[in-house]
Amino acid sequence: MTETTLLPSHTADQSLLFSDDSEFRALRDHLTTDGFLHAQQPISWRLASTPFPLSSSNVAFFHGLGHHLLAFYQACNRLYLDSVRGQEPSWIHQYLDQGKPKALLDYARMNRFRDILPDVIRPDVIPTDQGMIMTELDSVPGGIGLTGSLSRAYAERGTDVVGGGNGMIAGFASMIRHRTGDRPLRVAIVVSDESVSYQQEMQWVAGQLLHHGIDAACLHPKDLKFTEEGLVAPGYFGNEIISMIYRFFELFDLPNIPKAELIMYSAKKGRTIITPPFKPWLEEKLAFALFHHPMVEQFWEKALTGETLDVLQTTIPRTWVLDPQPLPPSAIIPGLHVEDRAVSDWKVLGQASQKQRRYVIKPSGFSELAWGSRGVSIGHDLSQAKWIEVIDSALTSFSQTPSILQEFHKGRLSTLKYFDEDHQVWKTMEGRTRLSPYYCVEGDQVTLNGILATMCPKDKKIIHGMRDAIMIPCREEMCA
């Protein structure tokens, strides 16, 4: 297992633990100026007195993880295309294609897009007593702007943060320069109605890119206009051609995206760079199930280095596709056991005791329930009747939205001080944390630009940006 040495707040530099509300006010004012908070409204999450501390070995782990994830994306892309060509089992691409419109799949499989991968990578990682566990891998991640603003806010107060105070924007800008090449540095960050809750942070990102010499704007798809030369946005760039679109909308939402066909056509003709690419198979959580599937084992051994295999095998939890197809009596679901007995029927899992159902069920992708912790069900947090209902629902919806079953790993407890706005005092919270590192890709190079820590109270099973959560960047704890 990957070493996990999380340092509780009582070991942190005491100069960073504020005794009054002045530093909280300074942080709050910074986020208000950046547009993430409203001066007259309470903050919708909690701010800590110090960034989340990570040991030097953990920081080194995260610096290296990005290269392994890029290799994983490259292998997943190759696995899918090899499956389509018949060089790998056809059920692989059939799983990944489930519920997708044929027109999108035909478009995504075009040779001109064959080797294109996401330029921003963000896994969700849970620090546990056994090591780091990666629950998801997101190529259309939210939080870029928030992490950037928070990192700068803490850095300006004299605190070192992983990636640096300007790392998020500097990395994003460098990625854009690499991808656009000799084209004009003119970038549109396109945010859909479905993703409107992230519009403010992407507007902030666009504004920050201007300081890096990149003409950028955050806009709605309807603001785009197609010309024979390419896409333009008259309200933002006049008649100048847009070189690159950063896609901040989900592929399942394409029917509701104005000008989606024109965006895709412009990319097909090579007039506009689109990132992340329109490749639905790279946005499926069931890729983790394929990684652990015994019939794909030899592929991974050939496609990945021994080091990458070792890292992924210890960080990717056991995952299965909830496929309703019946198995013959001699077959089992690989690696799945209840009471130390092999399982060949999902109904057996439904009868497991609360202690035995430490699993998570969630949609694999291509669904409005597949992002933002929506649609997540934790087995031991449900009654048996509700657990059976969740399994039945997942199996029933398989043809349109496959779901996955994933081992649940409890996060390690740690403590942080946060400011309670209601009572105007600093308090200590014990909770479990999700770490979300952000990587930007430039060819074969991957850079860690920042890490967002989300800590929730220890009684919460799902870790996400809730009202009671502390959301902060991370820093390296230097031990004597």
C-alpha positions as CSV (number, residue, x, y, z in Angstrom):
1,M,0.0,0.0,0.0
2,T,1.1,3.6,-0.6
3,E,2.4,5.2,2.6
4,T,-0.1,7.5,4.3
5,T,1.4,9.8,6.9
6,L,-1.3,12.4,7.5
7,L,-0.4,14.9,10.2
8,P,-3.1,16.0,12.6
9,S,-3.5,19.7,13.3
10,H,-1.7,19.6,16.7
11,T,1.6,18.9,14.9
12,A,1.2,21.8,12.5
13,D,3.1,25.0,12.7
14,Q,1.3,26.8,15.6
15,S,1.9,30.2,13.9
16,L,-0.7,29.2,11.4
17,L,-3.4,28.6,14.0
18,F,-5.1,31.9,14.3
19,S,-6.4,33.1,17.7
20,D,-8.8,35.7,16.4
21,D,-11.0,36.2,13.4
22,S,-8.7,38.7,11.5
23,E,-7.1,36.1,9.3
24,F,-10.5,34.5,8.6
25,R,-11.7,37.9,7.5
26,A,-8.7,38.4,5.3
27,L,-9.3,35.0,3.6
28,R,-13.0,35.7,3.3
29,D,-12.4,39.1,1.8
30,H,-10.0,37.5,-0.7
31,L,-12.6,35.0,-1.9
32,T,-15.3,37.7,-2.0
33,T,-13.1,39.9,-4.2
34,D,-12.5,36.9,-6.5
35,G,-16.3,36.4,-6.7
36,F,-16.6,33.1,-4.8
37,L,-18.4,34.6,-1.9
38,H,-21.0,37.3,-1.3
39,A,-20.2,39.9,1.4
40,Q,-23.6,39.8,3.0
41,Q,-24.1,36.0,2.9
42,P,-22.6,33.3,5.1
43,I,-20.0,31.1,3.5
44,S,-21.3,27.9,2.1
45,W,-18.5,25.8,3.4
46,R,-15.8,26.2,6.1
47,L,-12.4,27.7,6.0
48,A,-9.6,26.3,8.1
49,S,-6.8,28.1,9.9
50,T,-4.2,26.4,7.9
51,P,-4.0,24.4,4.6
52,F,-4.3,20.6,5.0
53,P,-0.9,19.2,6.0
54,L,0.6,16.3,4.0
55,S,3.9,14.5,4.7
56,S,6.7,14.9,2.3
57,S,6.3,11.3,1.2
58,N,2.6,12.0,0.4
59,V,3.5,15.1,-1.6
60,A,6.0,13.1,-3.5
61,F,3.4,10.4,-4.2
62,F,1.0,13.0,-5.7
63,H,3.7,14.5,-7.8
64,G,4.3,11.0,-9.3
65,L,0.7,10.0,-9.5
66,G,-0.1,12.3,-12.5
67,H,2.3,10.4,-14.8
68,H,0.7,7.1,-13.8
69,L,-2.8,8.5,-14.5
70,L,-1.7,9.8,-17.9
71,A,-0.4,6.3,-18.7
72,F,-3.7,4.9,-17.5
73,Y,-5.7,7.2,-19.8
74,Q,-3.4,6.3,-22.7
75,A,-4.0,2.6,-22.0
76,C,-7.7,3.0,-21.6
77,N,-7.9,4.8,-24.9
78,R,-5.9,2.0,-26.6
79,L,-7.9,-0.7,-24.9
80,Y,-11.2,0.7,-26.2
81,L,-10.0,1.2,-29.8
82,D,-8.4,-2.3,-29.8
83,S,-11.7,-3.7,-28.7
84,V,-13.5,-1.9,-31.5
85,R,-11.0,-3.3,-34.0
86,G,-11.4,-6.8,-32.6
87,Q,-7.9,-7.0,-31.1
88,E,-9.4,-7.1,-27.6
89,P,-12.7,-8.7,-26.5
90,S,-15.7,-6.9,-28.0
91,W,-17.6,-6.8,-24.6
92,I,-15.1,-4.2,-23.4
93,H,-16.2,-1.5,-25.9
94,Q,-19.8,-2.7,-25.6
95,Y,-19.7,-1.9,-21.9
96,L,-18.2,1.5,-22.5
97,D,-20.6,2.3,-25.4
98,Q,-23.7,1.3,-23.4
99,G,-26.4,4.0,-23.6
100,K,-24.4,6.3,-25.9
101,P,-25.9,7.6,-29.2
102,K,-24.3,6.1,-32.3
103,A,-23.6,9.5,-33.8
104,L,-21.5,10.5,-30.8
105,L,-19.6,7.2,-30.9
106,D,-19.0,7.5,-34.7
107,Y,-17.7,11.0,-34.2
108,A,-15.4,10.1,-31.2
109,R,-13.9,7.1,-33.1
110,M,-12.6,9.3,-36.0
111,N,-9.0,8.7,-36.8
112,R,-8.2,12.4,-36.4
113,F,-9.1,12.1,-32.7
114,R,-7.5,8.8,-32.1
115,D,-4.7,9.8,-29.8
116,I,-6.2,12.9,-28.2
117,L,-6.6,12.7,-24.4
118,P,-7.8,15.0,-21.6
119,D,-5.4,17.9,-20.8
120,V,-6.6,18.2,-17.2
121,I,-6.7,15.2,-14.9
122,R,-8.2,15.1,-11.4
123,P,-8.6,12.0,-9.3
124,D,-10.5,11.9,-6.0
125,V,-8.2,10.2,-3.5
126,I,-9.2,9.1,0.1
127,P,-6.3,8.8,2.6
128,T,-7.0,5.6,4.6
129,D,-5.0,3.8,7.3
130,Q,-3.9,1.3,4.6
131,G,-2.9,3.9,2.0
132,M,-4.2,6.2,-0.7
133,I,-7.4,5.0,-2.4
134,M,-8.6,6.5,-5.6
135,T,-12.4,6.5,-5.9
136,E,-12.8,8.3,-9.2
137,L,-11.0,9.9,-12.1
138,D,-12.4,13.0,-13.6
139,S,-11.4,14.6,-16.9
140,V,-14.0,17.4,-16.7
141,P,-13.3,18.5,-13.1
142,G,-14.9,21.3,-11.2
143,G,-12.9,23.2,-8.6
144,I,-10.1,24.6,-10.8
145,G,-11.0,28.2,-10.0
146,L,-11.8,27.6,-6.4
147,T,-8.6,25.7,-5.8
148,G,-6.7,28.5,-7.6
149,S,-8.3,31.2,-5.5
150,L,-7.8,29.4,-2.2
151,S,-4.2,28.6,-3.0
152,R,-3.4,32.2,-3.7
153,A,-5.4,33.4,-0.6
154,Y,-3.3,31.2,1.7
155,A,-0.1,31.8,-0.1
156,E,-0.5,35.6,0.2
157,R,-0.8,35.1,4.0
158,G,2.7,33.5,4.0
159,T,1.7,29.8,3.9
160,D,3.3,27.5,1.4
161,V,0.8,25.4,-0.6
162,V,1.4,22.5,-2.9
163,G,1.7,23.7,-6.4
164,G,2.3,27.3,-5.3
165,G,0.0,30.2,-4.9
166,N,-0.3,30.7,-8.7
167,G,0.2,27.0,-9.7
168,M,-3.4,26.3,-10.8
169,I,-3.5,29.2,-13.3
170,A,0.1,29.0,-14.4
171,G,-0.4,25.3,-15.1
172,F,-3.6,25.8,-17.0
173,A,-2.1,28.6,-19.0
174,S,1.0,26.5,-19.9
175,M,-1.3,23.7,-21.0
176,I,-3.2,26.1,-23.3
177,R,0.0,27.4,-24.8
178,H,1.2,23.8,-25.5
179,R,-2.1,22.7,-27.1
180,T,-2.6,25.8,-29.2
181,G,0.9,25.7,-30.6
182,D,1.3,28.4,-33.3
183,R,-2.4,29.5,-33.2
184,P,-3.5,32.7,-31.6
185,L,-3.9,32.5,-27.8
186,R,-7.7,32.9,-27.9
187,V,-9.6,30.5,-25.7
188,A,-13.3,30.1,-24.8
189,I,-14.3,28.3,-21.7
190,V,-17.8,27.0,-22.5
191,V,-20.1,26.3,-19.6
192,S,-23.5,24.8,-20.1
193,D,-26.7,25.3,-18.1
194,E,-26.2,21.9,-16.5
195,S,-22.8,23.1,-15.2
196,V,-23.9,26.6,-14.3
197,S,-22.9,26.2,-10.6
198,Y,-19.3,26.3,-11.8
199,Q,-19.7,29.4,-14.0
200,Q,-18.3,31.9,-11.5
201,E,-15.1,29.9,-10.9
202,M,-14.6,29.5,-14.7
203,Q,-15.1,33.2,-15.2
204,W,-12.4,33.8,-12.6
205,V,-10.1,31.4,-14.4
206,A,-10.7,33.2,-17.7
207,G,-9.9,36.5,-16.0
208,Q,-6.7,35.2,-14.6
209,L,-5.6,33.8,-17.9
210,L,-5.7,37.4,-19.3
211,H,-2.8,38.2,-16.9
212,H,-0.8,35.3,-18.6
213,G,-1.2,36.8,-22.0
214,I,-4.1,34.6,-23.1
215,D,-7.2,36.2,-24.5
216,A,-9.8,34.1,-22.7
217,A,-13.5,34.3,-21.9
218,C,-16.1,32.2,-20.1
219,L,-19.3,32.0,-22.1
220,H,-22.5,30.0,-22.8
221,P,-22.7,27.7,-25.9
222,K,-25.3,30.0,-27.4
223,D,-22.7,32.8,-27.6
224,L,-20.8,30.9,-30.2
225,K,-21.3,31.5,-33.9
226,F,-20.0,29.4,-36.8
227,T,-18.2,30.8,-39.8
228,E,-16.3,29.1,-42.6
229,E,-13.0,30.0,-40.9
230,G,-14.1,28.7,-37.6
231,L,-16.0,29.5,-34.4
232,V,-16.3,33.1,-33.2
233,A,-18.0,34.7,-30.2
234,P,-18.9,38.3,-31.3
235,G,-19.8,39.4,-27.8
236,Y,-16.4,38.4,-26.5
237,F,-13.8,38.3,-29.2
238,G,-15.5,40.2,-32.0
239,N,-14.9,38.5,-35.3
240,E,-11.6,36.9,-34.2
241,I,-11.5,33.1,-34.6
242,I,-11.5,31.0,-31.4
243,S,-8.4,28.8,-31.3
244,M,-9.4,26.5,-28.4
245,I,-12.6,25.6,-26.5
246,Y,-12.3,24.3,-23.0
247,R,-15.4,22.1,-22.7
248,F,-17.0,22.4,-19.3
249,F,-20.1,20.4,-20.1
250,E,-20.9,16.8,-19.9
251,L,-21.4,14.6,-23.0
252,F,-24.7,13.2,-21.8
253,D,-26.0,16.7,-22.0
254,L,-25.2,17.2,-25.7
255,P,-28.8,17.3,-26.8
256,N,-29.3,20.3,-24.6
257,I,-26.2,22.2,-25.7
258,P,-26.9,25.0,-28.2
259,K,-24.4,24.9,-31.1
260,A,-23.1,21.5,-30.1
261,E,-23.1,20.2,-33.7
262,L,-21.2,23.3,-34.8
263,I,-18.6,22.9,-32.1
264,M,-18.1,19.3,-33.1
265,Y,-18.0,20.1,-36.8
266,S,-15.4,22.8,-36.2
267,A,-13.2,20.4,-34.3
268,K,-13.6,17.7,-37.0
269,K,-12.4,20.2,-39.6
270,G,-9.4,21.1,-37.5
271,R,-10.5,24.7,-37.1
272,T,-10.9,24.6,-33.3
273,I,-9.1,22.6,-30.6
274,I,-11.6,21.0,-28.2
275,T,-10.4,19.8,-24.8
276,P,-11.3,17.5,-23.1
277,P,-12.1,15.5,-26.3
278,F,-15.5,14.1,-27.1
279,K,-14.6,10.6,-26.0
280,P,-17.2,9.2,-23.7
281,W,-15.2,6.0,-23.0
282,L,-12.7,8.1,-21.1
283,E,-15.4,9.4,-18.8
284,E,-16.6,6.1,-17.5
285,K,-16.0,5.0,-13.9
286,L,-16.2,1.3,-15.1
287,A,-12.7,1.7,-16.4
288,F,-11.7,0.8,-12.8
289,A,-13.6,-2.5,-13.2
290,L,-11.7,-3.2,-16.4
291,F,-8.4,-2.6,-14.7
292,H,-9.2,-5.4,-12.2
293,H,-10.8,-7.8,-14.6
294,P,-8.8,-11.0,-15.0
295,M,-9.6,-11.2,-18.7
296,V,-7.9,-7.8,-19.3
297,E,-4.9,-8.5,-17.0
298,Q,-2.4,-9.3,-19.8
299,F,-3.4,-6.1,-21.7
300,W,-2.5,-4.0,-18.7
301,E,0.7,-5.8,-18.1
302,K,1.8,-5.0,-21.6
303,A,0.4,-1.5,-21.8
304,L,1.8,-0.2,-18.4
305,T,5.2,-0.2,-16.7
306,G,5.7,-2.3,-13.6
307,E,5.8,0.8,-11.5
308,T,2.5,2.2,-12.9
309,L,0.9,-1.2,-12.3
310,D,2.1,-1.3,-8.7
311,V,0.7,2.2,-8.0
312,L,-2.6,1.6,-9.7
313,Q,-3.1,-1.8,-8.1
314,T,-2.8,-0.3,-4.6
315,T,-4.8,2.8,-5.3
316,I,-7.7,1.7,-7.5
317,P,-10.3,-0.2,-5.3
318,R,-11.9,-3.4,-6.5
319,T,-14.7,-2.5,-8.8
320,W,-17.3,-4.5,-10.7
321,V,-19.9,-3.7,-13.4
322,L,-23.4,-4.4,-12.3
323,D,-24.3,-6.5,-15.4
324,P,-27.7,-8.2,-15.2
325,Q,-26.9,-11.0,-17.6
326,P,-27.2,-14.4,-15.9
327,L,-24.1,-16.5,-15.4
328,P,-23.9,-20.3,-16.0
329,P,-23.6,-22.4,-12.8
330,S,-19.9,-22.8,-13.3
331,A,-19.2,-19.1,-13.5
332,I,-18.6,-16.5,-10.7
333,I,-18.2,-12.7,-10.5
334,P,-14.4,-12.5,-10.3
335,G,-13.1,-11.4,-6.9
336,L,-16.5,-10.8,-5.3
337,H,-17.3,-12.7,-2.1
338,V,-20.0,-12.7,0.6
339,E,-19.2,-14.6,3.8
340,D,-16.0,-15.9,2.1
341,R,-18.2,-17.5,-0.6
342,A,-17.9,-16.6,-4.3
343,V,-20.8,-14.8,-5.8
344,S,-22.5,-15.6,-9.1
345,D,-25.8,-13.7,-8.7
346,W,-26.2,-10.1,-7.6
347,K,-29.2,-11.1,-5.5
348,V,-26.8,-12.8,-3.1
349,L,-25.2,-9.4,-2.5
350,G,-28.6,-8.0,-1.7
351,Q,-29.0,-10.4,1.2
352,A,-25.6,-9.5,2.7
353,S,-25.6,-8.2,6.3
354,Q,-24.9,-4.6,7.0
355,K,-21.3,-5.5,7.9
356,Q,-20.8,-7.4,4.7
357,R,-22.1,-4.8,2.4
358,R,-19.3,-2.2,2.7
359,Y,-19.7,-1.3,-1.0
360,V,-20.6,1.7,-3.0
361,I,-23.0,1.7,-6.0
362,K,-22.9,4.6,-8.5
363,P,-23.6,5.3,-12.1
364,S,-20.6,4.7,-14.3
365,G,-21.0,7.9,-16.4
366,F,-23.1,9.6,-19.2
367,S,-25.8,10.5,-16.7
368,E,-26.9,13.6,-14.7
369,L,-26.5,11.3,-11.7
370,A,-22.8,10.5,-12.4
371,W,-21.2,13.6,-11.1
372,G,-21.1,15.7,-7.9
373,S,-21.7,12.7,-5.6
374,R,-25.2,12.3,-7.1
375,G,-26.5,8.8,-7.4
376,V,-24.0,7.4,-4.8
377,S,-25.4,4.7,-2.5
378,I,-23.3,3.3,0.3
379,G,-24.4,-0.3,1.3
380,H,-23.8,-0.3,5.0
381,D,-25.5,3.1,5.3
382,L,-28.8,1.7,4.0
383,S,-31.5,-0.6,5.3
384,Q,-31.4,-4.0,3.6
385,A,-34.7,-3.2,1.8
386,K,-33.2,0.0,0.4
387,W,-29.9,-1.8,-0.5
388,I,-31.9,-4.4,-2.5
389,E,-33.8,-1.6,-4.2
390,V,-30.6,0.2,-5.2
391,I,-29.1,-3.1,-6.7
392,D,-32.4,-3.8,-8.6
393,S,-32.5,-0.2,-10.0
394,A,-28.9,-0.4,-11.1
395,L,-29.4,-3.7,-12.9
396,T,-32.6,-2.4,-14.5
397,S,-31.0,0.7,-15.9
398,F,-27.9,-1.2,-17.2
399,S,-28.9,-0.8,-20.9
400,Q,-28.9,3.0,-20.6
401,T,-26.7,3.8,-17.7
402,P,-24.4,1.0,-16.4
403,S,-23.6,1.2,-12.7
404,I,-20.5,0.0,-10.8
405,L,-20.1,-1.7,-7.5
406,Q,-17.0,-0.5,-5.6
407,E,-15.3,-1.5,-2.4
408,F,-15.9,1.1,0.3
409,H,-12.7,2.4,2.1
410,K,-13.1,4.4,5.3
411,G,-11.0,7.5,5.3
412,R,-8.4,8.1,8.0
413,L,-9.4,10.6,10.7
414,S,-7.6,13.9,11.1
415,T,-8.3,17.2,12.7
416,L,-8.4,20.8,11.6
417,K,-9.3,24.2,13.1
418,Y,-12.1,26.0,11.2
419,F,-13.9,29.3,11.8
420,D,-17.5,29.0,12.9
421,E,-19.2,32.1,11.5
422,D,-22.4,31.5,13.5
423,H,-20.6,31.8,16.8
424,Q,-17.5,33.8,15.6
425,V,-15.0,31.4,17.1
426,W,-12.4,29.0,15.9
427,K,-13.4,25.3,16.5
428,T,-11.7,22.0,16.0
429,M,-13.3,19.4,13.7
430,E,-12.4,15.7,13.5
431,G,-13.2,14.3,10.1
432,R,-12.3,12.3,7.0
433,T,-10.8,13.9,3.9
434,R,-10.9,13.7,0.1
435,L,-7.8,14.9,-1.7
436,S,-8.3,16.2,-5.3
437,P,-5.0,16.9,-7.0
438,Y,-5.2,18.8,-10.3
439,Y,-2.8,17.9,-13.1
440,C,-2.2,19.6,-16.5
441,V,-0.8,17.7,-19.4
442,E,1.7,18.9,-22.0
443,G,2.6,16.0,-24.3
444,D,4.2,13.4,-22.1
445,Q,4.7,15.8,-19.2
446,V,2.3,16.0,-16.3
447,T,2.4,18.8,-13.7
448,L,0.8,18.9,-10.3
449,N,-0.7,22.4,-10.0
450,G,-2.5,22.1,-6.7
451,I,-4.5,19.9,-4.3
452,L,-7.9,20.6,-2.9
453,A,-8.7,19.0,0.4
454,T,-12.4,18.5,1.4
455,M,-12.8,17.4,5.0
456,C,-16.3,16.3,6.2
457,P,-17.4,15.5,9.8
458,K,-16.5,11.9,10.7
459,D,-20.2,10.8,10.8
460,K,-20.6,11.6,7.1
461,K,-20.2,8.6,4.8
462,I,-19.9,10.6,1.5
463,I,-17.2,13.3,1.4
464,H,-18.1,16.2,-0.8
465,G,-18.5,20.0,-0.7
466,M,-21.3,20.3,1.8
467,R,-22.2,23.0,4.3
468,D,-20.3,21.3,7.1
469,A,-17.2,20.6,5.0
470,I,-13.8,22.3,5.2
471,M,-12.4,23.1,1.8
472,I,-8.8,24.2,1.6
473,P,-5.6,23.7,-0.4
474,C,-2.8,21.4,0.9
475,R,0.7,22.1,2.1
476,E,3.7,20.0,2.8
477,E,4.5,19.5,6.4
478,M,8.2,19.6,7.0
479,C,9.1,17.2,9.9
480,A,12.2,17.6,12.0
